[in-house]
Each structure stands twice: as structure tokens, then as C-alpha cells.
Amino acid sequence: MAKLRIERGLIKEAGLWLIRADHLSLVFQQDEFDNGRSQEIWRIVEGTRDTFAFGPATVGVDGVNVPNTLSSENQDLTGEALQKVIGTPYHRGSTILPSFSPSRSLKNRFG
């Protein structure tokens, strides 16, 4: 059965990590027995800050209409190279949501 994880990441741009500014990501792990070795294919949905030529910046979501993977969100790195950049799920503080039971439609969309 798949797992849904929630992860917290520090915002690196503009030194915002210095004041512990962060954002949350939802990560969809397709294989419950995967301990992070194939995390490059895990799907990710994360919050963004959308800016427009006219008008205020708004909060958006990246990865809803077009599925993103941890690899595609990190310069298409895979394997050990990806792990060096983002670490393992354990080191990122990834938390598995305990009551997640994926529906058939969610599996079709992300799986």
C-alpha cells in the first residue's frame, strides 16, 4: 500500500532559512516497502509563491495539474546524487500520515 508523507523544508532563497521560514510538501510514496532508495520517482505537491505582472503575489500549489517527482523538483537528479542533495526521508524529518488510505482515483493520478 502506498504512503503519504508530509515534509517540512527550509526556504533557502533570500536567506529566509535564517529565520526558520519553511514550507510544507506532500510526498506520495508508491511502494510502502521502499526505504528511500527509489525516492526519485515519489510524487510531490508543494506550496509556491506565484507572482504576476499586475497584482499581488498569491499562494499557489505546484504538482497538482502536472505530477512532479522529487527528481524533477531537484534538477532531475537520481540515486545517490539526489540523496546527497535532499538526504533520506529520515534525515528530512519525513512523517508518514497514519490514516492515509489511497483511493483508486488517487492511485491512478499519482501512481
RODO-2510 file (C-alpha; in nm, 4 decimals, decimal comma):
residues 111
     n   res          X          Y          Z
     1     m     0,0000     0,0000     0,0000
     2     a     0,1197     0,3486    -0,0781
     3     k     0,2163     0,6056     0,1851
     4     l     0,1528     0,9764     0,2046
     5     r     0,4263     1,1749     0,3741
     6     i     0,4413     1,5325     0,4939
     7     e     0,7782     1,7068     0,4861
     8     r     0,8992     2,0441     0,6042
     9     g     1,1713     2,2234     0,4103
    10     l     1,3549     2,5430     0,4919
    11     i     1,3214     2,8221     0,2352
    12     k     1,6720     2,8868     0,1024
    13     e     1,6107     3,1924    -0,1136
    14     a     1,6873     3,5349     0,0288
    15     g     1,8320     3,3770     0,3430
    16     l     1,4848     3,3071     0,4813
    17     w     1,6144     2,9871     0,6372
    18     l     1,7960     3,2076     0,8892
    19     i     1,4620     3,2965     1,0461
    20     r     1,3464     2,9337     1,0097
    21     a     1,0954     3,0135     0,7339
    22     d     0,9752     2,6918     0,5815
    23     h     0,7143     2,5331     0,3591
    24     l     0,5323     2,2019     0,3707
    25     s     0,5275     1,9384     0,0984
    26     l     0,3096     1,6341     0,0492
    27     v     0,5019     1,3378    -0,0879
    28     f     0,3292     1,0327    -0,2325
    29     q     0,5384     0,7160    -0,1892
    30     q     0,4077     0,4496    -0,4270
    31     d     0,5678     0,1462    -0,2590
    32     e     0,5299     0,1015     0,1172
    33     f     0,8459    -0,1109     0,1358
    34     d     1,0687     0,1474    -0,0325
    35     n     1,3068     0,2830     0,2300
    36     g     1,4136     0,5763     0,0137
    37     r     1,6258     0,4010    -0,2476
    38     s     1,3888     0,4973    -0,5290
    39     q     1,2670     0,8285    -0,3896
    40     e     1,3358     0,9975    -0,7238
    41     i     1,0007     0,8625    -0,8506
    42     w     0,7999     0,9708    -0,5446
    43     r     0,5401     1,2333    -0,6385
    44     i     0,5407     1,5728    -0,4677
    45     v     0,2911     1,8553    -0,4228
    46     e     0,4235     2,1716    -0,2637
    47     g     0,3227     2,5269    -0,1942
    48     t     0,4582     2,8085    -0,4092
    49     r     0,4513     3,1852    -0,4198
    50     d     0,3033     3,2949    -0,7503
    51     t     0,3785     3,6434    -0,8786
    52     f     0,2085     3,8218    -1,1652
    53     a     0,2963     4,1300    -1,3702
    54     f    -0,0058     4,3109    -1,2290
    55     g    -0,1459     4,2470    -0,8863
    56     p    -0,0259     4,0969    -0,5613
    57     a     0,1603     3,7719    -0,5165
    58     t    -0,0571     3,4756    -0,4279
    59     v    -0,0051     3,1337    -0,2782
    60     g    -0,0123     2,8507    -0,5298
    61     v     0,0372     2,4774    -0,5467
    62     d     0,2938     2,3068    -0,7673
    63     g     0,2418     1,9478    -0,8775
    64     v    -0,1372     1,9302    -0,8918
    65     n    -0,2029     1,9545    -1,2666
    66     v     0,1261     1,8037    -1,3802
    67     p     0,2696     1,5413    -1,1446
    68     n     0,6155     1,6337    -1,0166
    69     t     0,8662     1,3927    -0,8688
    70     l     1,1381     1,4528    -0,6138
    71     s     1,3810     1,4128    -0,9027
    72     s     1,2116     1,6699    -1,1291
    73     e     1,1975     1,9183    -0,8421
    74     n     1,5742     1,8780    -0,7837
    75     q     1,7384     1,9295    -1,1241
    76     d     1,6445     1,5745    -1,2401
    77     l     1,8981     1,4173    -1,0047
    78     t     1,8581     1,0469    -0,9298
    79     g     2,0033     0,7842    -0,6983
    80     e     2,2986     0,8812    -0,4823
    81     a     2,3246     1,2289    -0,6380
    82     l     1,9676     1,3086    -0,5316
    83     q     2,0250     1,1653    -0,1861
    84     k     2,3321     1,3881    -0,1406
    85     v     2,1192     1,6957    -0,2146
    86     i     1,7950     1,6184    -0,0290
    87     g     1,9036     1,3418     0,2083
    88     t     1,6969     1,0430     0,3081
    89     p     1,3350     1,0618     0,4234
    90     y     1,4604     1,0034     0,7783
    91     h     1,7085     1,2926     0,7632
    92     r     1,4457     1,5265     0,6118
    93     g     1,2126     1,4516     0,9018
    94     s     0,9564     1,2998     0,6685
    95     t     0,6443     1,1919     0,8568
    96     i     0,4094     0,9230     0,7294
    97     l     0,0456     1,0190     0,7701
    98     p    -0,1015     0,7241     0,9632
    99     s    -0,4631     0,7359     0,8459
   100     f    -0,3950     0,7594     0,4729
   101     s    -0,5753     0,5036     0,2596
   102     p    -0,5284     0,5890    -0,1077
   103     s    -0,8388     0,5832    -0,3219
   104     r    -0,8376     0,4310    -0,6663
   105     s    -0,8529     0,7771    -0,8289
   106     l    -0,5507     0,8987    -0,6317
   107     k    -0,3526     0,5896    -0,7298
   108     n    -0,4403     0,6483    -1,0948
   109     r    -0,3380     1,0131    -1,0747
   110     f    -0,0065     0,9698    -0,8906
   111     g     0,0797     0,6019    -0,9273
***
